[in-house]
Amino acid sequence: MQIQDRTTSEPPSTAALENAIARSQDYLLSLQTPEGYWWADLESNVTITAEVVLLHKIWGTDTTRPLPKIETYLRREQREHGGWELYFGDGGELSTSVEAYMALRLLGVPASDPALLKAKQFILSKGGISKTRIFTKLHLALIGCYDWRGLPSIPAALMLLPDNFPFTIYEMSSWARGSTVPLIVVFDKKPVYIVEPGINLNELYAEGIQNVKYELPRHNDWTDAFVWLDDAFKFAESNNLMPLRQEGLKAAEKWVIERQEATGDWGGIIPAMLNSLLALRALHYDVSDPIVDRGLKAVDNFAVETEETYWIQPCVSPVWDTALAVRALVESGIERDRAELVRAGQWLLDKQILNYGDWSVKNKTGTPGGWAFEFENRFYPDVDDTAVVVMALDVLKMPNEPVKQAAMKRALHWILSMQCRSGGWAAFDIDNTQDWLNALPYSDLKATIDPPTADVTARVLEMSGRCNLSLGSQSLRDALLYLAGEQEADGSWFGRWGVNYIYGTSGALSALSLIAAESHQRAIERGAAWLVRCQNPDGGWGETCESYKNPFLKGKGDSTASQTAWALTGLMAAVETMESTNAATSTVGARDAISRGIAYLLETQQPDGSWDEVYFTGTGFPCHFYLKYHLYYQHFPLTALGRYRTMQSVGASLVLT
């Protein structure tokens, strides 16, 4: 759809706005499940699906799944340049392309296939297998297409370090921990499996297979000490000198088994699930073992199958989707006690996690009360989901209000106990900040820790303001100090979990406008001004994932429905605050930007009430792993339209008064 550029815009007509809201509400309600929740596809790059092909080949379960459809999926996702992308429009990425190539070969596609010849050319132009990430090399090593000598060692004795030791596995982020503990077993055993069809990928070594140096990269700085340490570990391994090896392997096996959900999941994320199944395979578990059977079925539950394709989601997001959908519907005018929303509220209440998880290892004072992202993930509730669920419950009128209020109170107490020493909040853990871990050769995704972030901290502050839940004076002061310190020189905030500065700035403005309007008025004005400056000529907002690598691209990119909605909600919060506090800065420019942004959403809405979006606007690991939430470009625009209608009606009331 071609959207005209607009430098100014009259506010959209009331009729057009009401019509857009009603159609969006109807569309969103049509997606609700009979059980009460919302759950849309969560898309990443093709490596997740490629690794599932490998997993089933290793377990011998490939003939019991519709894996041939993956060939169609992978061919569809290949781009004209021959490679596969990390995110839409990135020009292709080396490791992603190598894994896709591997999967197609495992599915029986010959190296002489035109698509693979094109892929080979792309891969070699980027440096070939030797330049891929550690985890790509791991998967190749499992089938003899790379040598284990080129992968780092992970001493099994790490599992035995006491809690008071300077480093334990609990200094790793929850996602890194859930993926690494099973890999302790795999990296120790160094298995090489015979699969059908047997393949080699010698053609993908740019230097020629006979010239490959199986070694860890060196950077000629202090981080090379980790490579020297790895050399020592390898010497100890080859001479059977690794201390407490068997005890560590037993502890890792026990840890993996204890953390499997009844549904078969591990940590609610595919990397932890696949790695746990690889560990069990390396320990010679049988495919018919109930633990393995549950695990494989859990992977199946993450699959999306159509008539022609079959692909795997990296995670599932029903709690997150449901809470955000509820908020959008209520804020756009749906009755608080409507049956569909009450059903959603009850489903959310039933998903509150009331047992202690990994978070309690470092948080000795907290009591359970959080929510996770997925259907089942009792060990890993997160602060972001919990705050959003609390805000969703707050807008609902439930049949048993005391039960709802008790759940919200438990959640508040848990969130408060998760505040980090810096004053901010992280997603899953407290004070998970040992940044040296990202310098390990193993940590080439630079996502081994879970430090506090501006966007999660802002979410907690927004929850406090919207729900009138006190954080306590000291906690509030610390949080505001942290959030103010995270503001960039240009007025924006970094977005850890959404792309990128538009996401972070929207969240910070939404929070500060509610809870610190006067004390942080200048920060609010600067954030709003940044959003106005990066609005696109078509009235929308967009930001490329590349902004994580290149600061020049902050706030720049093709307009999307989700990012436009984020910018609008942040701007509207800022404008209302600036006008209510009689700020010296004029809001005329911001109001005009809002009108143009709303016009963009109205123009890009589809006849059925939905919006479309090709870009990835969710973030897994900055620079390395991105997500496309298929519900983001439905409920966020509806939220923005609902808040705009409220802002307009309040403004009209003030004029009449």
DATAGI-V594456 format. One record per backbone hydrogen bond with DSSP energy under -0.5 kcal/mol. CO is the residue of the C=O (numbers start at 0). NH is the residue of the N-H. Records with the same first field share a line. If there is no record, write none. Layout:
CO->NH, NH
This chain:
0->2
12->16
13->17
14->18
15->19
16->20
17->21
18->22
19->23
20->24
21->25
22->26
23->27
24->28
25->29
26->30
27->30
28->31
32->35
36->32
40->629
41->313
42->627
44->47
45->49
46->50
47->51
48->52
49->53
50->54
51->55
52->56
53->57
54->58
55->59, 60, 61
60->63
61->64, 66
64->66
65->68
66->69, 70
67->70, 71
68->72, 309
69->73
70->74
71->75
72->76
73->77
78->81
82->78
83->92
84->45
86->89
92->96
93->97
94->98
95->99
96->100
97->101
98->102
99->103
100->104
101->105
102->106
103->108
104->107
109->112
112->115, 116
113->117
114->118
115->119
116->120
117->121
118->122
119->123
120->124
121->125
122->125, 127
123->126
127->130
128->131
132->136
133->137
134->138
135->139
136->140
137->141
139->142, 144, 145
140->143
141->192
146->149
147->150
154->157
155->158
156->159
157->160
161->164
167->170
168->171
172->176
173->177
174->178
175->179
176->180
178->182
179->183
180->183, 184
181->184, 185
182->186
183->187
184->188
185->189
192->194
200->203
201->204
203->128, 205
204->207
207->210
208->211
211->213
212->214
220->223
221->224
222->225, 226
223->227
224->228
225->229
226->230
227->231
228->232
229->233
230->234
231->235
232->236
233->237
234->238
235->240, 241
236->239
241->244
243->247
244->248
245->249
246->250
247->251
248->252
249->253
250->254
251->255
252->256
253->257
254->258
256->259
258->266
260->263
264->260
265->268
267->315
268->272
269->273
270->274
271->275
272->276
273->277
274->278
275->279
276->280
277->281
278->282
279->284
280->283
285->288
288->292
289->293
290->294
291->295
292->296
293->297
294->298
295->299
296->300
298->301
299->302
301->312
302->304
303->310
308->305
310->303
313->269
316->320
317->37, 321
318->322
319->323
320->324
321->325
322->326
323->327
324->328
325->329
326->330
327->331
328->333
329->332
334->337
335->396
337->340, 341
338->342
339->343
340->344
341->345
342->346
343->347
344->348
345->349
346->350
347->350
348->351
351->353
356->359
357->360
358->361, 362
361->363
369->352
370->381
372->318, 319
376->379
378->357, 358
381->370, 385
382->386
383->387
384->388
385->389
386->390
387->391
388->392
389->393
390->394
391->395
392->395
395->397
398->400
399->403
400->404
401->405
402->406
403->407
404->408
405->409
406->410
407->411
408->412
409->413
410->414
411->415
412->416
413->417
414->417
415->418
419->422
423->419
424->452
426->382
430->432
431->449
432->434
433->436
434->437
435->438
436->439
439->442
441->443
442->445
447->172
449->431
452->424, 456
453->457
454->458
455->459
456->460
457->461
458->462
459->463
460->464
461->465
462->466
463->467, 468
467->469
471->475
472->476
473->477
474->478
475->479
476->480
477->481
478->482
479->483
480->484
481->485
482->485
483->486
487->490
491->487
492->504
493->495
496->618
497->499
499->503
500->492, 504
501->505
502->506
503->507
504->508
505->509
506->510
507->511
508->512
509->513
510->513, 514
511->515
515->519
517->520
519->523
520->524
521->525
522->526
523->527
524->528
525->529
526->530
527->531
528->532
529->533
531->534
535->538
536->5
539->535
540->559
543->546
544->547
545->548, 549
548->550
549->552
550->553
552->555
555->543
559->540, 563
560->564
561->565
562->566
563->567
564->568
565->569
566->570
567->571
568->572
569->573
570->574
571->575
572->576
573->577
574->578
575->579
576->580
577->582
578->581
586->590
587->591
588->592
589->593
590->594
591->595
592->596
593->597
594->598
595->599
596->600
597->601
598->602
599->603
600->604
605->608
609->605
614->616
616->498
617->626
620->623, 624
624->619, 620
626->617, 628
627->42, 629
628->631, 632
630->633, 634
631->635
633->637
634->638
635->639
636->640
637->641
638->642
639->643
640->644
641->645
642->646
643->647
644->648
645->649
646->650
647->651
648->652
649->653
650->654
651->655
652->656
